Amino acid sequence: LLLLSGFLFFQLAYVRLDNFVDKEISEVREWAAEHDLAIDVTPAYDEAPANQVIAQEEAARSRVRKRSTLHLTVSQGPDPEEKLALPDFMEMTRDEAAEWIEKNQASNLTIVDEYHDEIEEKAPIRVEFTNKEVSQENYHRRDVGRVFYSKGEETFEKDIEVPDFRDKTRAEVETWGKAHELELEIKEQASDTVEEGKVIEQSVAPKEKIAKRDAFQVTISLGKGVTVPDFSTILPDDAQAAVEGVTVRMRMQFTQSLPYGQLISQSETAGTVLTSKDDKGIEVVYSAGQPYIKDYRRSELLEGDLQKLFFDEFRSKGANISYQVRYVNSAEPYGTIVGMSKFNQFLPLEDTITFDISLGNQTAPAATDPE
């Protein structure tokens, strides 16, 4: 009886241990709780999956007293500080990359699939690391990165019905195009019939269907335009009033070969249609013929008038003609022009005229009475 009592006490006070290696720590905790045992866990980095028991201090199949403590070593997974030699993902297929990541437990590397219009499906696109200082050469398991692979070109169903945009505004078209993620192209042109800012025409007919990211073009009215005339058919005196609604800035310019009144240039080409978006100003230049110098000797013109004369008559019309003065003894009033190096003749586009200016320091000879 005493021997039987001792055997029963041993059976009730002690428990035989299982082999806990390769088991999940959560499973071991449940077993220990059922058998009135405590657990002391020592974490360690290991190739085994995280939370898996990799060693036990008390031998399997041995007996331990209830309310005692089991000493286990549990995997934390692979060492995040371990440096990994990354392969060249740009030379690997998606399946090869996934296999390498799983095999090397590089759980911080994620494969991302995205659409690409030019790269074929499952081909690599790029590799990105969260930390810009990380590269293929210095990668550690702790580093976060993404490997992008192509899903090929994204296609969309043609399920967007096109409305009739006649008499609709540009803003309405833009709102609709943005809502449906379309490649919207807006052109503008003058129109005599469609109000400014409204649709003239659209590239896809109303009620037809298109897909997201399809191209869609509309032409918007700029209102009634003004057609630029050919100013070579218009006289200089009539040029400024030739076109209603347009400011014509006309000027004359000397030339060596073109006759007076012939058109030299116009800032807008004939036939151009100007709209509300354009500058409604046109510069027109006509030929003033060749420069011509009059005879200013003993006229009312004095030395002080020469600056304005040469600017108005020559420089403002493109001729680089200047003057110089020479003071001479004369009985004419001081400042009177008494001589000119050239007068009453045509001039080249570059020239210099010499003026003789009276000093007024002589006395005019007395008039003699006829006998």
Buried (B, 14 or more C-beta within 10 A) or exposed (E): EEEEEEEEEEEEEBBEBBEBBEBBBEBBBEBBEEBEBEBEBEBBBBEBEBBBBBBBEBEEEEEBEEEEEBEBBBBBBBBBEEEBEBBEBEEBEBEEBBEBBEEBBBBBBEBEBEEBEEBEEBBBBEBEBEEEEBEBEEBBBEBEBBBBBBBBEEEEEEEBEBEEBEEBBBEBBEEBBEEBEBEBEBEBBBBEEBEBBBBBBBBBEEEEEBBBEBEBEBBBBBBBBBEBBEBEEBEBEEBBEBBEEBEBEBBBBBBEEBEEEBBBEBBBEEEBBBBBEBEBEBEBBBBBBBBBBEEBBEEEBBBEBBEEEBEEBBEBBBBEBEBEBEBBEBBBEEBBBBBBBEBEEEBEBEBEBEBBBBBEEEEEEEEEEEE
